[in-house]
Amino acid sequence: MEDEQDRVAALLRSMPPPDARGDFVARVNARIDATAGWLVLADFRTWTLRLAPAACVLALIAILWRTPATPAPVAAATMFSPASSTDWQKDVSGDALLDAALTPNGEQGAR
């Protein structure tokens, strides 16, 4: 098997390269572009280069955006029990809901 491969390789090396017309690459690329169709829209390189300026502007806005110096005070969580139907009728803060979800059953006041 190896002898055969060596003989074929030697034969191919001894042959002159085939003559190709100068516009061969252009014709191949034209045929590829003609069959691509909608896949041209999915070219990530084109989208990346076109959207880079917009991404830079959004990044600058995010960095330079001014936020209030003092955050709003957070109200203390009121006791909430998910098993009590009356608690579902009240307005309950998000902190109380999170506290109730993270506290195992039977450990209402324990930390």
C-alpha positions in Angstrom: 0.0 0.0 0.0 2.8 2.4 0.9 4.7 1.6 -2.3 1.6 2.5 -4.4 1.2 5.8 -2.6 4.9 6.6 -3.1 4.6 5.8 -6.8 1.5 8.0 -7.2 3.1 10.8 -5.3 6.2 10.6 -7.5 4.1 10.6 -10.7 2.1 13.6 -9.6 5.3 15.5 -8.8 6.8 14.7 -12.2 3.7 16.1 -14.0 3.6 19.8 -14.9 0.8 21.8 -13.1 -2.4 22.1 -15.2 -2.9 25.4 -17.0 -5.7 27.4 -15.4 -7.2 30.6 -16.9 -6.4 33.8 -15.1 -10.0 34.5 -14.2 -10.5 31.0 -12.5 -10.7 32.4 -9.0 -13.1 35.1 -10.0 -15.4 32.6 -11.8 -15.4 30.2 -8.7 -16.2 33.1 -6.4 -19.0 34.3 -8.7 -20.5 30.8 -8.7 -20.3 30.6 -4.9 -22.0 34.0 -4.5 -24.7 33.0 -6.9 -25.6 29.9 -4.9 -25.3 31.5 -1.4 -28.6 33.3 -1.6 -29.8 34.4 1.9 -26.6 33.0 3.6 -24.9 36.3 2.7 -27.0 38.0 5.3 -25.6 35.6 8.0 -22.0 36.7 7.4 -20.9 37.5 10.9 -17.8 39.5 9.7 -20.0 42.0 7.8 -22.4 42.4 10.7 -19.5 42.8 13.2 -17.8 45.5 11.3 -21.1 47.4 10.6 -22.3 47.2 14.2 -19.0 48.0 16.0 -19.6 51.8 16.0 -23.1 51.3 17.5 -21.7 49.0 20.2 -19.0 51.6 21.1 -21.7 54.3 21.4 -23.8 52.1 23.7 -20.7 51.3 25.8 -19.9 55.0 26.2 -23.4 55.8 27.2 -23.4 53.0 29.8 -20.1 54.2 31.2 -21.0 57.9 31.3 -24.6 57.6 32.4 -25.1 59.4 35.7 -26.9 57.5 38.5 -28.4 59.1 41.6 -25.8 59.6 44.3 -27.9 58.1 47.1 -29.9 55.0 46.5 -33.5 54.9 47.7 -34.0 53.5 51.2 -35.1 49.9 51.3 -38.1 49.2 53.6 -37.6 46.4 56.1 -39.1 43.1 55.1 -42.4 42.4 56.7 -43.1 38.8 57.8 -44.7 36.8 55.0 -45.9 33.3 54.9 -46.6 31.7 51.5 -49.0 29.2 53.2 -51.3 31.9 54.5 -54.0 32.9 52.0 -54.4 36.3 53.7 -50.8 37.2 52.9 -51.5 36.8 49.2 -54.2 39.5 49.5 -51.8 42.1 50.9 -49.2 44.2 49.2 -45.9 42.5 50.1 -42.5 43.8 49.4 -40.1 41.9 47.2 -37.7 41.6 50.1 -40.4 39.8 52.1 -41.1 37.4 49.3 -37.5 36.6 48.9 -37.1 36.1 52.6 -40.1 33.8 52.7 -38.7 31.8 49.7 -35.3 31.4 51.2 -36.4 30.5 54.8 -37.0 26.8 55.3 -40.4 25.8 56.8 -40.5 26.2 60.6 -37.7 28.7 60.8 -39.7 31.9 60.5 -37.6 34.0 62.9 -34.3 32.0 62.9 -31.3 33.1 60.9 
